[in-house]
């Protein structure tokens, strides 16, 4: 009888030990699940942060474009209209001068090359 009791006791001890191991496994599993969940949350936060950064960057670019556009429009208003004939004549005179200067420089270049 005592032997039977001892045997039953041993079996119960073994069951308890197995139960403890199982409980530990489940506890570790729970911990891992919590870590995974936190990781997932952090990943989501990072993703949202990246999206926000992208939006901010796009906003910044748009602000810069708007600013440049505003400046361009201000500059356009400042410039006097240049549609009169005098301006056109002056432009043509300046172009002729420029061409003459180029021709002169070209002649000088050719004559200096000829000397060499």
Beta strands, then each sheet from edge to edge (+ up, - down):
end
